Amino acid sequence: MRPTLVIMVKEPRPGRVKTRLGRDIGLTASAWWFRHQTRALLRRIEDPRWHTILAVAPDAEGLTSRIWPAHLPRVAQGRGDLGHRMSRILRGLSKGPVCIIGADIPDITRPRIAEAFKALGNHGAVFGPAPDGGYWLIGLKRARPPRADILTNVRWSTEHALTDSSRSLGDVSIAHVATLRDVDTVDDLKLL
């Protein structure tokens, strides 16, 4: 069974993506950065070892967008906070290993994704931590559909996001892979 990699993307419009970065460098510049970062990421990580899907927002515009490669299947993210959207995606795909990543992490590579899928061989879940207490990757083995209440009561965009998300999974064994930084501010860009 080939694993599935889901990439969460938003239409790269000024004021819609990377708004914290936009406060530092301007909304148009931050949307431009996100669009080009995402395109570069997609080129780097497509691989025959896994099935790649885009989870798009907003739903209608993202499903018909010409910005993203036409050959990649798309699913709508739907409504709700990040946890609700990721949980719905994890429950909606067919059985088998799934990893979800964001598109704003420049250091994601094929070997990093392969490492996460390998970790699911011995664990029920995997996280790729971020230095700010969040994470760049979540993966589930998914031998059966996950519970509907996973990823609830998570304090998103705080240093508690990884801990809260791990707790929401219950007694599943969890592996951690490499710590990578996402880009939310100009200071994050400077660290790259």
C-alpha positions as CSV (number, residue, x, y, z in Angstrom):
1,M,0.0,0.0,0.0
2,R,1.6,3.3,-1.2
3,P,1.6,6.0,1.5
4,T,0.0,9.4,0.9
5,L,1.6,12.8,1.4
6,V,-0.9,15.7,1.8
7,I,0.4,19.2,1.4
8,M,-1.8,22.0,2.9
9,V,-1.8,25.0,0.6
10,K,-3.8,28.2,0.3
11,E,-4.3,30.4,-2.8
12,P,-1.3,32.8,-2.6
13,R,-3.2,36.0,-2.6
14,P,-2.0,39.1,-0.7
15,G,-3.8,39.2,2.7
16,R,-4.8,35.5,2.5
17,V,-1.4,33.8,3.2
18,K,1.6,34.5,5.4
19,T,0.0,37.6,7.0
20,R,2.5,37.8,9.9
21,L,5.3,37.7,7.3
22,G,3.3,40.3,5.4
23,R,3.4,42.7,8.3
24,D,7.2,42.6,8.0
25,I,7.7,42.6,4.2
26,G,4.4,43.6,2.8
27,L,1.4,41.4,1.9
28,T,2.2,41.2,-1.8
29,A,5.8,40.2,-1.1
30,S,4.7,37.5,1.4
31,A,2.2,36.1,-1.0
32,W,4.9,36.0,-3.7
33,W,7.2,34.3,-1.3
34,F,4.6,31.6,-0.5
35,R,3.7,30.9,-4.1
36,H,7.4,30.4,-5.1
37,Q,8.3,28.5,-1.9
38,T,5.3,26.1,-2.6
39,R,6.3,25.5,-6.2
40,A,9.9,24.8,-5.2
41,L,8.7,22.4,-2.5
42,L,6.4,20.5,-4.9
43,R,9.3,20.0,-7.3
44,R,11.6,18.8,-4.5
45,I,9.3,16.3,-2.8
46,E,7.2,14.6,-5.5
47,D,8.3,11.0,-5.5
48,P,6.9,7.7,-6.8
49,R,7.2,6.1,-3.3
50,W,4.2,8.1,-2.2
51,H,1.0,9.5,-3.6
52,T,1.0,13.4,-3.3
53,I,-2.3,15.3,-2.8
54,L,-2.9,19.0,-2.3
55,A,-5.3,20.0,0.4
56,V,-6.5,23.4,-0.9
57,A,-8.2,26.5,0.6
58,P,-10.4,28.2,-0.1
59,D,-12.2,25.2,-1.3
60,A,-13.9,26.2,-4.6
61,E,-11.1,28.5,-5.8
62,G,-8.4,26.0,-4.7
63,L,-10.0,23.1,-6.5
64,T,-10.0,24.9,-9.8
65,S,-6.8,27.0,-9.4
66,R,-4.3,27.1,-12.2
67,I,-1.5,28.1,-9.8
68,W,-0.9,24.6,-8.6
69,P,0.3,21.7,-10.9
70,A,-2.7,20.3,-12.7
71,H,-1.5,16.7,-12.4
72,L,-1.7,16.7,-8.6
73,P,-5.0,15.5,-7.1
74,R,-6.7,18.0,-4.8
75,V,-9.1,17.8,-1.8
76,A,-10.8,20.7,-0.2
77,Q,-9.6,21.6,3.3
78,G,-13.1,22.6,4.4
79,R,-14.1,24.7,7.4
80,G,-12.8,24.9,10.9
81,D,-9.5,25.5,12.6
82,L,-6.3,23.7,11.5
83,G,-7.0,20.7,13.7
84,H,-10.5,20.2,12.3
85,R,-9.3,20.5,8.7
86,M,-6.4,18.0,9.2
87,S,-8.5,15.6,11.2
88,R,-11.2,15.6,8.4
89,I,-8.5,14.9,5.8
90,L,-6.9,12.1,7.8
91,R,-10.4,10.5,8.3
92,G,-11.4,11.0,4.6
93,L,-8.6,9.3,2.8
94,S,-8.5,5.6,2.2
95,K,-6.7,3.3,4.7
96,G,-2.9,3.4,4.9
97,P,-0.1,5.7,6.1
98,V,-0.6,9.4,5.6
99,C,1.6,12.4,6.4
100,I,0.4,16.0,6.3
101,I,2.8,18.9,5.8
102,G,2.6,22.6,5.4
103,A,4.0,24.4,2.4
104,D,6.0,27.1,4.3
105,I,8.9,24.9,5.4
106,P,11.9,25.4,3.0
107,D,14.0,22.6,4.4
108,I,11.6,19.7,3.6
109,T,13.2,17.2,1.3
110,R,12.4,13.7,0.0
111,P,14.7,12.1,2.6
112,R,12.8,13.9,5.4
113,I,9.4,12.6,4.1
114,A,10.8,9.1,3.6
115,E,12.1,9.2,7.2
116,A,8.6,10.1,8.5
117,F,6.9,7.3,6.5
118,K,9.6,4.8,7.8
119,A,8.9,5.9,11.4
120,L,5.2,4.9,10.8
121,G,6.4,1.3,10.3
122,N,7.0,1.0,14.1
123,H,4.7,3.7,15.5
124,G,1.1,4.8,15.2
125,A,2.0,8.4,14.6
126,V,4.9,10.7,13.8
127,F,5.6,14.4,14.2
128,G,8.2,16.6,12.7
129,P,8.7,19.2,15.4
130,A,9.3,22.9,14.8
131,P,11.5,25.0,17.1
132,D,8.6,27.2,18.2
133,G,6.7,24.3,19.8
134,G,4.6,23.5,16.8
135,Y,5.3,21.0,14.0
136,W,5.9,20.8,10.3
137,L,4.6,17.3,9.8
138,I,2.0,15.0,11.3
139,G,1.6,11.4,10.2
140,L,-0.6,8.5,11.1
141,K,-0.3,4.8,10.3
142,R,-4.1,4.6,9.9
143,A,-4.7,0.8,10.1
144,R,-8.3,2.0,10.8
145,P,-9.9,5.4,10.5
146,P,-8.7,7.8,13.3
147,R,-11.2,9.0,15.9
148,A,-13.2,12.1,15.1
149,D,-11.9,14.0,18.1
150,I,-8.2,14.0,17.3
151,L,-6.5,17.3,17.0
152,T,-9.1,19.1,19.1
153,N,-8.4,21.4,22.1
154,V,-5.0,22.3,20.5
155,R,-3.6,25.7,21.2
156,W,-2.6,26.5,17.6
157,S,0.2,29.0,16.9
158,T,1.6,28.6,20.4
159,E,4.5,26.7,22.0
160,H,1.9,24.1,23.1
161,A,0.7,23.0,19.7
162,L,2.8,19.8,19.5
163,T,2.2,18.7,23.1
164,D,-1.6,19.3,22.7
165,S,-1.7,17.5,19.4
166,S,0.2,14.5,20.7
167,R,-2.1,14.3,23.7
168,S,-5.2,14.4,21.4
169,L,-4.0,11.2,19.8
170,G,-4.5,9.1,23.0
171,D,-2.3,6.2,23.7
172,V,-0.8,5.8,20.2
173,S,3.0,5.3,20.1
174,I,4.6,8.5,18.6
175,A,7.9,9.0,16.8
176,H,9.6,12.3,16.2
177,V,11.7,13.1,13.1
178,A,13.9,16.1,12.4
179,T,13.1,19.5,13.7
180,L,12.5,22.0,10.9
181,R,11.6,25.7,10.9
182,D,8.6,27.2,9.1
183,V,8.5,30.8,7.9
184,D,6.1,33.0,9.8
185,T,8.1,36.3,10.2
186,V,11.0,38.1,8.6
187,D,13.2,36.8,11.4
188,D,12.4,33.2,10.2
189,L,13.5,34.2,6.7
190,K,16.8,35.6,8.0
191,L,17.5,32.3,9.8
192,L,17.3,30.3,6.6
